Amino acid sequence: MTFTEKLPDAASIGSVTLSVKNLDRSINFYQQVIGLTAILISDGAAFMGVNHDPFLILVEKPNAAPTPPRATGLYHAALLFPTRTELARVIRNVAVRQYPMEGYADHRVSEAFYLSDPDGHGLELYRDRPRSEWQMSGDQLNMGNDPIDLAEFFAQIESDRSPYTNAPDGTRIGHMHLKVGDAAQAVDFYTRVIGFTTMQLWHGAGFVAAGGYHHHVGLNHWNSRGGTAAPETCARLESWMIRVPSAADVDAAAARFDAAGVRYERHDGAVYIRDPWGTEVYIDT
């Protein structure tokens, strides 16, 4: 196998699997509030997405307990909307349905809104600014937490009164943000072993990506420093996927894992590995 230090530039986030206490409740939330479609429901699982592209897998775990606040695992899964107008439409739908919003920010590379699903899984709904507007500060991408002018943001859809029924084509998982036990250790693992590049280090957090993206993975220990994974009895992040263009890229990932001396498994062409806090990530085409 060929050893390469980094993931290919075209690497992206493929899908995320979450366990939930009540599948019907979760399907209703993701359909009615977010606008995803249940593409397939089978054997206690729902494959949610847009058109025929499932990227959110919900697995029912009856009587699941909430994830402890200081456990490692999911901070939020981030749904990327293709345009600012489409982001405004889904956020207006959240407001119309009186579903609680937890915050929002202009990150200079993107505009983002935050909420949690019925099981407490964190979600970010966001849109990217054009890459031509991104700026560097030395060797790091300039990202921050600036306010969003909500009046200006919603003015773009003031004349659009069409009902919000479905998330638009092109909606997908744009990035993952994980709670880890130590941010520096996590950045080392996700760059040296997984193959991302560091884009920004910031106050107990790191942001890493492939292909110059602002971040495919955020890693923070703000409330989880020294923490461990949530018990299997909890509704939690079960796994997530990095999509690469070719089988050769999967082989290259396995070679990186071998070089790092890290245990992994291969199934159906994919390589599966766990980060130092037990979060499963797999690389596949």
PEURVEN-V525070 format. One record per backbone hydrogen bond with DSSP energy under -0.5 kcal/mol. CO is the residue of the C=O (numbers start at 1). NH is the residue of the N-H. E is the energy in kcal/mol with one decimal. If there is no record, write none. Layout:
co:CO nh:NH e:E
co:CO nh:NH e:E
//
This chain:
co:2 nh:4 e:-0.6
co:8 nh:11 e:-2.0
co:12 nh:14 e:-0.5
co:12 nh:243 e:-3.0
co:15 nh:241 e:-2.7
co:16 nh:18 e:-0.5
co:16 nh:57 e:-2.8
co:17 nh:238 e:-2.8
co:17 nh:239 e:-1.3
co:18 nh:59 e:-2.6
co:20 nh:61 e:-3.5
co:22 nh:26 e:-2.0
co:23 nh:27 e:-2.9
co:24 nh:28 e:-2.3
co:25 nh:29 e:-2.0
co:26 nh:30 e:-2.6
co:27 nh:31 e:-2.2
co:28 nh:32 e:-3.0
co:29 nh:33 e:-2.4
co:29 nh:34 e:-1.2
co:30 nh:35 e:-0.8
co:30 nh:36 e:-2.9
co:35 nh:167 e:-3.1
co:37 nh:39 e:-1.3
co:37 nh:49 e:-2.0
co:40 nh:47 e:-3.2
co:42 nh:45 e:-1.0
co:44 nh:60 e:-3.1
co:45 nh:42 e:-2.5
co:46 nh:48 e:-0.8
co:46 nh:58 e:-2.9
co:47 nh:39 e:-2.2
co:47 nh:40 e:-1.1
co:48 nh:55 e:-2.3
co:48 nh:56 e:-2.4
co:49 nh:37 e:-3.2
co:50 nh:53 e:-2.2
co:52 nh:54 e:-0.7
co:53 nh:50 e:-1.5
co:55 nh:16 e:-1.7
co:56 nh:48 e:-3.4
co:56 nh:58 e:-0.6
co:57 nh:18 e:-2.8
co:57 nh:59 e:-0.5
co:58 nh:46 e:-2.6
co:58 nh:60 e:-0.5
co:59 nh:20 e:-2.4
co:61 nh:64 e:-1.7
co:65 nh:235 e:-2.6
co:68 nh:71 e:-1.8
co:72 nh:230 e:-0.8
co:73 nh:179 e:-2.9
co:76 nh:177 e:-2.3
co:77 nh:79 e:-0.6
co:77 nh:124 e:-2.2
co:78 nh:80 e:-0.6
co:78 nh:174 e:-2.5
co:78 nh:175 e:-1.1
co:79 nh:81 e:-0.5
co:79 nh:126 e:-2.5
co:80 nh:172 e:-1.6
co:83 nh:87 e:-1.8
co:84 nh:88 e:-2.4
co:85 nh:89 e:-2.0
co:86 nh:90 e:-1.9
co:87 nh:91 e:-2.3
co:88 nh:92 e:-2.3
co:89 nh:93 e:-1.8
co:90 nh:94 e:-2.1
co:91 nh:95 e:-2.1
co:92 nh:96 e:-3.0
co:93 nh:97 e:-2.1
co:94 nh:99 e:-2.3
co:95 nh:98 e:-1.7
co:103 nh:114 e:-3.0
co:105 nh:107 e:-0.7
co:105 nh:112 e:-2.7
co:106 nh:146 e:-3.0
co:107 nh:109 e:-1.0
co:107 nh:144 e:-0.8
co:109 nh:129 e:-2.8
co:110 nh:107 e:-2.5
co:110 nh:108 e:-0.5
co:111 nh:127 e:-1.8
co:112 nh:105 e:-2.4
co:113 nh:125 e:-2.7
co:114 nh:102 e:-3.3
co:114 nh:103 e:-1.0
co:115 nh:123 e:-3.1
co:117 nh:120 e:-2.5
co:121 nh:117 e:-2.4
co:122 nh:77 e:-2.1
co:123 nh:115 e:-2.0
co:124 nh:79 e:-3.3
co:124 nh:126 e:-0.5
co:125 nh:113 e:-2.3
co:126 nh:81 e:-3.1
co:127 nh:111 e:-2.1
co:130 nh:133 e:-2.2
co:131 nh:134 e:-1.4
co:135 nh:142 e:-3.4
co:136 nh:138 e:-0.5
co:137 nh:140 e:-1.5
co:140 nh:137 e:-3.9
co:141 nh:143 e:-1.1
co:146 nh:106 e:-3.6
co:148 nh:150 e:-1.3
co:149 nh:153 e:-2.5
co:150 nh:154 e:-2.7
co:151 nh:155 e:-1.1
co:152 nh:156 e:-0.7
co:153 nh:156 e:-0.6
co:154 nh:157 e:-1.5
co:155 nh:158 e:-1.3
co:157 nh:160 e:-1.2
co:159 nh:161 e:-0.8
co:163 nh:165 e:-0.7
co:168 nh:171 e:-1.8
co:172 nh:80 e:-3.2
co:172 nh:174 e:-0.7
co:175 nh:78 e:-2.4
co:176 nh:218 e:-2.5
co:177 nh:75 e:-2.8
co:177 nh:76 e:-2.1
co:178 nh:220 e:-2.3
co:179 nh:73 e:-2.3
co:181 nh:226 e:-2.3
co:182 nh:186 e:-2.2
co:183 nh:187 e:-2.7
co:184 nh:188 e:-2.1
co:185 nh:189 e:-2.2
co:186 nh:190 e:-2.9
co:187 nh:191 e:-1.5
co:188 nh:192 e:-2.5
co:188 nh:193 e:-0.6
co:189 nh:193 e:-1.7
co:189 nh:194 e:-2.0
co:190 nh:196 e:-2.5
co:195 nh:7 e:-2.7
co:197 nh:209 e:-2.4
co:199 nh:141 e:-2.5
co:200 nh:207 e:-2.6
co:204 nh:221 e:-2.1
co:205 nh:202 e:-2.9
co:206 nh:219 e:-2.5
co:207 nh:199 e:-3.4
co:207 nh:200 e:-1.6
co:208 nh:216 e:-2.4
co:208 nh:217 e:-2.3
co:209 nh:197 e:-3.1
co:210 nh:213 e:-1.6
co:216 nh:176 e:-2.6
co:217 nh:208 e:-2.6
co:218 nh:178 e:-3.3
co:219 nh:206 e:-2.3
co:220 nh:180 e:-2.8
co:221 nh:225 e:-1.0
co:224 nh:227 e:-3.0
co:228 nh:72 e:-2.1
co:231 nh:234 e:-2.0
co:233 nh:65 e:-1.7
co:234 nh:236 e:-0.7
co:236 nh:19 e:-2.6
co:236 nh:238 e:-0.5
co:238 nh:280 e:-0.5
co:239 nh:17 e:-2.9
co:240 nh:282 e:-2.2
co:241 nh:14 e:-2.3
co:241 nh:243 e:-0.5
co:242 nh:284 e:-2.1
co:243 nh:12 e:-2.0
co:246 nh:249 e:-0.6
co:246 nh:250 e:-1.1
co:247 nh:251 e:-2.4
co:248 nh:252 e:-2.1
co:249 nh:253 e:-1.7
co:250 nh:254 e:-2.2
co:251 nh:255 e:-2.0
co:252 nh:256 e:-1.9
co:253 nh:257 e:-2.3
co:254 nh:258 e:-2.4
co:255 nh:259 e:-2.5
co:256 nh:260 e:-2.0
co:257 nh:261 e:-0.7
co:257 nh:262 e:-2.3
co:258 nh:261 e:-0.9
co:265 nh:272 e:-3.2
co:267 nh:270 e:-2.7
co:270 nh:267 e:-2.0
co:271 nh:283 e:-2.4
co:272 nh:265 e:-2.3
co:273 nh:281 e:-2.9
co:275 nh:278 e:-2.4
co:279 nh:275 e:-2.4
co:280 nh:240 e:-1.3
co:281 nh:273 e:-2.4
co:282 nh:242 e:-2.9
co:283 nh:271 e:-1.9
co:284 nh:244 e:-2.5
//
